[in-house]
Protein backbone atom coordinates (compact mmCIF):
# COMPACT_ATOMS: atom_id res chain seq x y z
CA UNK A 1 0.00 0.00 0.00
CA UNK A 2 1.43 3.40 -0.96
CA UNK A 3 1.91 6.18 1.54
CA UNK A 4 0.52 9.59 0.64
CA UNK A 5 1.70 13.01 1.77
CA UNK A 6 5.19 14.47 1.77
CA UNK A 7 6.77 11.11 0.98
CA UNK A 8 4.61 10.75 -2.16
CA UNK A 9 4.19 7.14 -3.28
CA UNK A 10 7.22 5.72 -1.45
CA UNK A 11 6.31 2.34 0.10
CA UNK A 12 6.20 2.38 3.92
CA UNK A 13 9.00 -0.24 4.05
CA UNK A 14 11.55 -1.36 1.48
CA UNK A 15 14.51 -3.75 1.86
CA UNK A 16 17.34 -4.76 -0.43
CA UNK A 17 20.56 -6.73 -0.05
CA UNK A 18 23.95 -6.58 -1.75
CA UNK A 19 25.48 -10.07 -2.13
CA UNK A 20 28.87 -8.58 -3.02
CA UNK A 21 29.23 -6.79 0.32
CA UNK A 22 27.04 -9.10 2.39
CA UNK A 23 24.93 -6.21 3.67
CA UNK A 24 21.24 -5.38 3.83
CA UNK A 25 19.58 -1.96 3.85
CA UNK A 26 16.02 -1.28 4.91
CA UNK A 27 14.15 2.00 4.51
CA UNK A 28 11.03 2.51 6.62
CA UNK A 29 8.79 5.27 7.91
CA UNK A 30 8.52 5.31 11.69
CA UNK A 31 5.80 6.95 13.77
CA UNK A 32 2.10 7.78 13.41
CA UNK A 33 0.64 9.48 10.36
CA UNK A 34 1.63 13.13 10.23
CA UNK A 35 4.63 12.56 12.53
CA UNK A 36 6.62 10.02 10.56
CA UNK A 37 10.37 10.08 10.08
CA UNK A 38 12.21 8.28 7.30
CA UNK A 39 14.83 5.84 8.59
CA UNK A 40 17.48 3.66 6.95
CA UNK A 41 18.96 0.64 8.76
CA UNK A 42 22.21 -0.82 7.40
CA UNK A 43 23.39 -4.19 8.75
CA UNK A 44 25.21 -7.38 7.78
CA UNK A 45 22.96 -9.82 5.92
CA UNK A 46 24.23 -12.79 7.93
CA UNK A 47 26.13 -13.32 11.17
CA UNK A 48 25.93 -11.60 14.51
CA UNK A 49 25.94 -7.85 15.03
CA UNK A 50 28.25 -6.66 17.78
CA UNK A 51 27.62 -2.93 17.71
CA UNK A 52 24.94 -0.39 16.84
CA UNK A 53 25.66 3.09 15.47
CA UNK A 54 23.17 5.98 15.40
CA UNK A 55 24.03 8.66 12.83
CA UNK A 56 22.57 12.07 13.76
CA UNK A 57 22.81 14.36 10.77
CA UNK A 58 22.74 18.14 10.57
CA UNK A 59 20.29 20.60 8.99
CA UNK A 60 19.93 22.91 6.00
CA UNK A 61 23.07 23.19 3.84
CA UNK A 62 24.93 20.64 5.97
CA UNK A 63 22.17 18.08 5.42
CA UNK A 64 22.77 18.16 1.67
CA UNK A 65 26.56 18.36 1.73
CA UNK A 66 27.02 15.54 4.27
CA UNK A 67 24.30 13.21 2.99
CA UNK A 68 26.51 11.07 0.74
CA UNK A 69 29.28 10.80 3.34
CA UNK A 70 26.83 9.55 5.97
CA UNK A 71 25.47 6.97 3.52
CA UNK A 72 28.99 5.69 2.76
CA UNK A 73 29.84 5.56 6.47
CA UNK A 74 26.70 3.52 7.23
CA UNK A 75 27.50 1.07 4.45
CA UNK A 76 31.11 0.74 5.57
CA UNK A 77 29.96 0.01 9.13
CA UNK A 78 27.59 -2.70 7.90
CA UNK A 79 30.43 -4.36 5.99
CA UNK A 80 32.39 -4.47 9.26
CA UNK A 81 29.68 -6.22 11.26
CA UNK A 82 27.88 -3.19 12.73
CA UNK A 83 24.27 -2.12 12.41
CA UNK A 84 23.79 1.57 11.63
CA UNK A 85 20.71 3.76 11.39
CA UNK A 86 20.34 7.01 9.48
CA UNK A 87 17.24 9.16 9.70
CA UNK A 88 15.71 12.45 8.62
CA UNK A 89 14.22 14.81 11.18
CA UNK A 90 10.63 15.92 10.73
CA UNK A 91 10.65 18.93 8.46
CA UNK A 92 13.72 17.61 6.61
CA UNK A 93 13.99 15.48 3.46
CA UNK A 94 11.16 12.96 3.08
CA UNK A 95 10.02 12.90 6.70
CA UNK A 96 6.70 14.56 7.53
CA UNK A 97 6.41 18.32 7.78
CA UNK A 98 6.55 20.06 11.13
CA UNK A 99 4.19 23.06 10.86
CA UNK A 100 5.21 24.50 14.24
CA UNK A 101 8.88 24.52 13.28
CA UNK A 102 11.74 22.27 14.29
CA UNK A 103 13.16 22.59 17.78
CA UNK A 104 15.87 20.74 19.65
CA UNK A 105 13.18 18.75 21.45
CA UNK A 106 11.57 17.58 18.19
CA UNK A 107 14.99 16.65 16.78
CA UNK A 108 15.75 14.69 19.94
CA UNK A 109 12.39 12.90 19.81
CA UNK A 110 13.05 11.90 16.19
CA UNK A 111 16.54 10.65 17.09
CA UNK A 112 15.11 8.53 19.90
CA UNK A 113 12.60 7.04 17.45
CA UNK A 114 15.56 6.12 15.22
CA UNK A 115 17.28 4.45 18.21
CA UNK A 116 14.14 2.36 18.76
CA UNK A 117 14.17 1.48 15.06
CA UNK A 118 17.73 0.19 15.43
CA UNK A 119 16.81 -1.73 18.58
CA UNK A 120 14.03 -3.52 16.69
CA UNK A 121 16.59 -4.88 14.20
CA UNK A 122 19.16 -7.56 15.10
CA UNK A 123 21.57 -5.00 16.59
CA UNK A 124 23.64 -5.30 19.73
CA UNK A 125 22.79 -3.26 22.80
CA UNK A 126 26.19 -1.51 22.72
CA UNK A 127 25.73 1.81 20.96
CA UNK A 128 27.83 4.60 19.51
CA UNK A 129 26.20 7.93 18.76
CA UNK A 130 27.66 9.93 15.86
CA UNK A 131 26.75 13.60 15.49
CA UNK A 132 27.63 15.65 12.42
CA UNK A 133 27.79 19.45 12.78
CA UNK A 134 24.53 20.56 14.46
CA UNK A 135 23.61 16.90 14.93
CA UNK A 136 26.44 16.74 17.49
CA UNK A 137 24.12 18.43 20.00
CA UNK A 138 21.56 15.65 19.50
CA UNK A 139 24.15 12.86 19.65
CA UNK A 140 25.66 14.24 22.87
CA UNK A 141 22.22 14.37 24.52
CA UNK A 142 21.48 10.78 23.49
CA UNK A 143 24.85 9.61 24.82
CA UNK A 144 24.20 11.21 28.21
CA UNK A 145 21.16 9.00 28.58
CA UNK A 146 23.11 5.80 27.81
CA UNK A 147 25.92 5.12 30.27
CA UNK A 148 27.61 2.44 28.18
CA UNK A 149 27.66 4.35 24.91
CA UNK A 150 30.48 5.98 23.00
CA UNK A 151 30.34 9.29 21.14
CA UNK A 152 31.77 10.54 17.85
CA UNK A 153 31.44 14.24 17.00
CA UNK A 154 32.14 15.05 13.36
CA UNK A 155 33.13 18.72 12.95
CA UNK A 156 30.68 19.52 15.76
CA UNK A 157 28.89 22.81 16.32
CA UNK A 158 29.68 23.80 19.89
CA UNK A 159 27.26 26.73 20.06
CA UNK A 160 24.04 26.91 18.05
CA UNK A 161 24.40 30.67 17.68
CA UNK A 162 27.68 30.12 15.80
CA UNK A 163 25.88 27.84 13.34
CA UNK A 164 23.30 30.44 12.34
CA UNK A 165 25.85 33.25 12.39
CA UNK A 166 27.94 31.28 9.91
CA UNK A 167 24.94 30.57 7.69
CA UNK A 168 23.99 34.25 7.71
CA UNK A 169 27.48 35.35 6.72
CA UNK A 170 27.70 32.70 4.03
CA UNK A 171 24.31 33.76 2.64
CA UNK A 172 25.45 37.36 2.37
CA UNK A 173 28.68 36.27 0.68
CA UNK A 174 26.69 34.17 -1.77
CA UNK A 175 24.57 37.23 -2.54
CA UNK A 176 27.67 39.30 -3.26
CA UNK A 177 28.97 36.60 -5.58
CA UNK A 178 25.64 36.47 -7.40
CA UNK A 179 25.77 40.24 -7.95
CA UNK A 180 29.30 40.01 -9.30
CA UNK A 181 28.45 37.17 -11.69
CA UNK A 182 25.29 38.78 -13.05
CA UNK A 183 26.73 42.31 -12.93
CA UNK A 184 23.60 43.73 -11.33
CA UNK A 185 23.56 47.08 -9.56
CA UNK A 186 24.81 47.06 -6.00
CA UNK A 187 22.05 46.28 -3.52
CA UNK A 188 19.77 44.59 -6.05
CA UNK A 189 20.61 41.11 -4.79
CA UNK A 190 20.55 40.41 -1.07
CA UNK A 191 22.23 37.56 0.79
CA UNK A 192 18.91 36.34 2.17
CA UNK A 193 15.29 37.40 2.43
CA UNK A 194 12.06 36.15 3.95
CA UNK A 195 9.42 33.79 2.53
CA UNK A 196 6.15 33.45 4.46
CA UNK A 197 7.90 34.56 7.62
CA UNK A 198 10.82 32.11 7.22
CA UNK A 199 14.33 33.41 6.63
CA UNK A 200 16.01 32.23 3.44
CA UNK A 201 19.66 31.20 3.94
CA UNK A 202 21.71 29.52 1.22
CA UNK A 203 18.50 28.41 -0.47
CA UNK A 204 17.05 26.96 2.76
CA UNK A 205 14.00 28.28 4.59
CA UNK A 206 14.80 28.67 8.31
CA UNK A 207 11.70 28.90 10.49
CA UNK A 208 12.05 31.66 13.10
CA UNK A 209 10.91 29.22 15.81
CA UNK A 210 13.71 26.84 14.84
CA UNK A 211 16.34 29.54 14.79
CA UNK A 212 15.25 31.02 18.12
CA UNK A 213 15.35 27.62 19.82
CA UNK A 214 18.46 26.07 18.24
CA UNK A 215 20.72 29.09 18.53
CA UNK A 216 20.41 28.84 22.34
CA UNK A 217 21.70 25.25 22.41
CA UNK A 218 25.26 24.26 23.27
CA UNK A 219 27.23 21.09 23.78
CA UNK A 220 26.98 20.07 27.47
CA UNK A 221 29.67 21.11 30.00
CA UNK A 222 30.26 17.43 30.92
CA UNK A 223 29.81 14.24 28.93
CA UNK A 224 30.26 11.53 31.57
CA UNK A 225 32.73 8.65 31.64
CA UNK A 226 32.81 7.55 28.03
CA UNK A 227 35.09 7.44 25.02
CA UNK A 228 34.71 10.45 22.75
CA UNK A 229 36.25 10.91 19.29
CA UNK A 230 36.17 14.51 18.13
CA UNK A 231 36.89 14.92 14.41
CA UNK A 232 38.22 18.31 13.34
CA UNK A 233 38.10 19.14 9.64
CA UNK A 234 40.26 21.87 8.16
CA UNK A 235 43.62 22.73 6.69
CA UNK A 236 45.25 23.99 9.89
CA UNK A 237 47.43 21.94 12.22
CA UNK A 238 46.33 23.46 15.53
CA UNK A 239 43.35 22.14 17.47
CA UNK A 240 40.32 24.41 17.23
CA UNK A 241 40.09 26.64 20.32
CA UNK A 242 36.49 25.61 21.02
CA UNK A 243 37.43 21.93 20.75
CA UNK A 244 40.40 22.42 23.07
CA UNK A 245 38.04 23.91 25.61
CA UNK A 246 35.74 20.87 25.30
CA UNK A 247 38.65 18.52 25.93
CA UNK A 248 39.77 20.52 28.99
CA UNK A 249 36.24 20.43 30.45
CA UNK A 250 35.28 16.85 29.58
CA UNK A 251 38.52 14.99 30.37
CA UNK A 252 38.73 15.82 34.11
CA UNK A 253 35.19 14.45 34.51
CA UNK A 254 36.10 10.97 33.32
CA UNK A 255 35.72 11.22 29.53
CA UNK A 256 38.49 9.83 27.34
CA UNK A 257 38.58 12.38 24.52
CA UNK A 258 40.65 11.93 21.37
CA UNK A 259 40.89 14.66 18.72
CA UNK A 260 41.39 13.50 15.13
CA UNK A 261 42.50 16.27 12.77
CA UNK A 262 41.57 15.61 9.14
CA UNK A 263 43.10 17.87 6.52
CA UNK A 264 40.07 18.59 4.40
CA UNK A 265 38.57 21.75 3.00
CA UNK A 266 35.02 22.08 4.27
CA UNK A 267 32.49 22.80 1.56
CA UNK A 268 29.40 23.80 3.47
CA UNK A 269 30.35 27.49 3.43
CA UNK A 270 29.07 28.67 0.04
CA UNK A 271 30.13 25.72 -2.12
CA UNK A 272 30.47 26.74 -5.77
CA UNK A 273 30.86 23.12 -6.85
CA UNK A 274 31.15 19.63 -5.42
CA UNK A 275 34.60 18.28 -4.72
CA UNK A 276 35.79 15.94 -7.50
CA UNK A 277 35.50 12.33 -6.39
CA UNK A 278 39.22 11.75 -6.69
CA UNK A 279 39.91 14.60 -4.24
CA UNK A 280 37.68 13.17 -1.52
CA UNK A 281 39.38 11.17 1.26
CA UNK A 282 38.63 7.47 1.54
CA UNK A 283 35.85 6.74 4.03
CA UNK A 284 37.39 5.12 7.09
N, C-alpha and C positions, 0 to 999 in steps of 0.2 A: 504494500500500500504506500503510495507516495505521500510525502509530507508537504503541506502547503505553507505559504508565508515567506519569510525572508530567505529560507533555504531553498525555495523553489520546489523542484520535483526530485530533490536528492532523497534516496531511500533512507529510512530511519537508521539502518544498520547495513554496513557493507564490509566484507572481509576478503582479503586476497593473500596469497602466499607466494614467496619467491623460492623455488627449489634450489637455485644457484647459491643463495646466501643462507638458506635454511631458516628464514624468518617469515613471520606473519604480521600483517597490519590490519587493524580493524577500525573503521570509522563509525561513530555512533553519536546520535543526539542524546543528551542526558538531561533529565528534568522535565517538569510538567509543561504543557503547551503554553507558549508565551514567555517561558523562562528557560528555554533550552540552551545548552551550550554544545558546540561541536567538539568532540574529542577524538583523538587518534591514539590507539594503543599499539605499540611495537613490541614484539616479543619473539623469542626463538620458537620455531614450529614444533620442535621436539626437545625432550630433555628438561631437566629441572631449571628453575629460575632462582638465582641466588640473591638478586638485588632488584629493587624498584627505583626508578628515577622519575621525578615529576618536573617537567620543564615549564617554568612560568615565564611566558614571553612579555614583551613590552607593548607599548601602544603607539598609535599614530605612525610617524615615519619609521620608527624603529621596528614596528610590527612587520612592515613590508621588507625592509632591508635585511632583517635577521631571519625571515621566514625559512629560506632555503637552508641556512646554516643549522637551524634547529631541527629541520627534517633530516639532514644528513647525520647529525649527532644522534638522533633517536634511532636511526637505522644502524649506525655503527654500534650503539649500545646493544641492540637486539642481536647483532652478529656475535657479540661477546658474552652472551648468556644473560643479559639484563632485560627486564621489562621496562619500557618507558612510555609515558603518556604526555602528549601535547594537547593543548586545548585553546579555544578562543573565548575570551571574555564576552559576556553579553554586551551588545553594542559594537562588537568588533567582528570582522569577517562574516562568516555564515551563521554565527550564533544569533539568537533572537535579539531584537532591538531592546533598548532600555530607555523608555520615554523620559524617565526622571533624571537621566544622566548617570554615567558611571561614577562610582565612588570607590574608595579603598575597601569599604565593607562589601560592596557587590563583587569586586574583583576577588576578594578573599573567599567569599561564599562560592564563587565559580571554581576557584582553585581547589577548595575542599571537595566539591563535587567531582572534580577530576581525580583527586586522591581516592575517593570511593570507587570510581570507575576502574582505577588500577587495582584496587584491592579485590574487585570482583573477578579479575582475570587471574591466571595462575602465576601471581607475582609473590615474591618473598615479602615478609613483613619489614625487613630492613630497607630503609628509604634514604635517598639523597634528594634534596631539593635544589634545583638549579634555577637561578633568577637572572634574567638578562635585562640590563638597563633598569627601567622602572619596575620590571618584574622582580628585581632583587628585593624590594620592599615586601612583596607578597611571599616570596620564598623564605625570607628571614622570619616572618611571622609564623609560617607553617612549621618551620624548624623548631621554633621556641615551644610549640605544642607537642613535639615529639622528641623525647629525651634521647633516644638512640639514633637519631638521624644525623646525617652529614649535610654540609651546605656548600654549594658552589655559586659564587657571584661573578657573573660575566660582565665586565665593564659596568659595575653597578652605579646607579644614581644614589648618592648618599642623602641628598636633600631634594625633595620634590620641587621646591622653588627653583633650583638650579636647572631642572629639566625644562620647565616652561620658559625660563629666561633664555635658555639656549635655543629653544624652538622659535621664540619671538625674534631673537637676533638673526637666526638663520633665515626666517621668513623675510625680514627686511632686506637682508643681503640678496636673497633670491629676487626680490622686487627690483633692486638696483641693477642686477644683472639683466633682468628682462628689459628694463628701460634701455640699457646700453645696447642690447642685441637688436631691439626693434627701433632704436633711435627715436623714441618718443620724447616729448617735452618733459622736462624735470617735474616731478610731482604727479604726472598722469597715472603712473603705476605705483601702487602702494605695496608694501611687503605683505600685509594681510588686511582683511576687512571682516565684515560680519554678514552672516547668512542666517536669517530667522533667529537672531539672538545668539547664535554660536559664532565663535571667533575662528576665522580661517587661518591656519598655519601650515605652510608647506603643502597645500592642497588637502589638508585634513580639517574637519570641522570639530572644534573643541568646545564642548558644552561648558557654559560658565559654572554650572554646579560641579562638574568634574574638575575643572581647573581650581576652583576655590578649595575643594576638599583635598585633592592630591598634592597641591603645592605646600600643604602644611605637614605632609608626612616625611619622616626621616627614618633611616636605618636605626635600629634600637641601640641604646648605649651599652648593653651587654648581650651576649649571644649564647651564654651557657657553656657547659663543658662538652664541646664537640669539635670535630675537625672542620675547618673552613678553608676552602681554596678560593682566593680572590684573584681573578684574572684581569690584568691591566693591559688594555690595548693602546698602542701609540708608538711613536718613533723615538721618544726619549728614553734615556737609561735610568733616570731617577724614579723612585716610587712616588706616585701622586700624593700630594700633601694630605688630601682628605683620606686616602687609603692608609697612609702612615698613621693618621690619628685613630682610625678604626682598629688597626693592629695594636696600638698602644693602649686602647681602652678594653679591647676584647681579651687579649692574651692574659693579663693579670687575673682575669675572672675565670680562667680554666679552659679557654678556647685555644686550640692549636691552629694558628692561622699561618698559611703559606701564601705568599704573593707570587704569582706567575706573570712575568712581563713578556708580552707578545708584541714583537715589532710588526705593526700592522697599521696602515692608515685607515682611520675610521671614515666611513662613507655617509653616515647619517646626516651630517651637517651639509646640507645643500648639495647632494650628489648630482653632478652633471651627466654621469654615465656610470654603468655598472663596471666593477673591476673585471678585466678579462679573466677567464677561468684559469689560465696558466699562471696568473699572478696571485691567486688565492692560496693561502696555506692549506696543507693537507689537514683534514679533520682528524683530530686525535682525541 
